[in-house]
Amino acid sequence: MYHATLFALYQLCIVIGIAAMPLAIAARQAGFTLPIHRALATVEDAYEATQR
């Protein structure tokens, strides 16, 4: 159950990251970045930890 939930959360973060790409590009041009990559990295690390 935990593994499946993390997998779903990881996939959801990827979809949100792709959907937010235009906003992230506009934010970067305005001089700041969105922390989407940090959230994705955290969930990815947790998901990979369940693979071991």
C-alpha positions in Angstrom: 0.0 0.0 0.0 2.8 2.4 0.9 4.7 1.6 -2.2 1.7 2.1 -4.4 0.9 5.4 -2.7 4.4 6.7 -3.3 4.3 5.6 -6.9 1.0 7.5 -7.4 2.4 10.6 -5.7 5.6 10.4 -7.8 3.6 10.2 -11.0 1.3 13.1 -9.8 4.4 15.3 -9.1 5.6 14.6 -12.6 2.3 15.6 -14.2 2.1 18.7 -12.1 5.7 19.6 -13.1 4.9 19.2 -16.7 1.6 21.2 -16.4 3.4 24.0 -14.5 6.2 24.3 -17.1 4.8 27.5 -18.7 4.4 29.1 -15.3 7.9 28.0 -14.3 9.4 29.5 -17.5 7.5 32.8 -16.8 8.7 32.8 -13.2 12.3 32.2 -14.2 12.1 35.1 -16.7 10.8 37.3 -13.8 13.8 36.3 -11.7 12.7 33.5 -9.4 12.2 29.8 -9.6 9.5 27.5 -8.4 10.5 24.7 -6.0 8.8 21.9 -8.0 12.1 20.1 -8.6 12.7 19.8 -4.8 9.3 18.2 -4.3 9.9 15.8 -7.1 13.3 14.9 -5.8 12.0 14.3 -2.3 9.2 12.0 -3.5 11.6 10.3 -5.9 14.0 9.5 -3.1 11.2 8.1 -0.9 9.9 6.0 -3.8 13.4 4.6 -4.6 14.0 3.8 -1.0 11.0 1.4 -1.1 12.5 -0.4 -4.1 15.5 -1.6 -2.0 
